[in-house]
Amino acid sequence: MTRITVDVNDEWLEAAREVLGTETKVATINAALHAFALRRQAREIVSAFDQVEMDFTDSAEAWRYGGGRDLGRLVEDARDSEAA
């Protein structure tokens, strides 16, 4: 682990601490750096998927999923269950 001395904007540090739910300055900085590293990794994964042609033809049958649920009566069914 690298030990550094750095000037940090107190308002930004506090805002990051609140968002990340961390207790200390060190934990906040490490969590923020980790979050940015994960973001970059996610961006690279999405980019890799963007470069691959995917064909989902007949995937519903291949997975025996049947193409999903029919949601056409969802509102009516919800109202019927509330009335009961």
PEURQUI-V775466 format. One record per run of one state. SS is the DSSP state (helix for helix, strand for strand, loop for the rest). FROM is the first residue (numbers start at 1). TO is the last residue. If there is no record, write none. Layout:
ss = {SS & SS}
from = {FROM & FROM}
to = {TO & TO}
//
This chain:
ss = {loop & helix & loop & helix & loop & helix & loop & helix & loop}
from = {1 & 10 & 21 & 25 & 51 & 59 & 63 & 74 & 84}
to = {9 & 20 & 24 & 50 & 58 & 62 & 73 & 83 & 84}
//
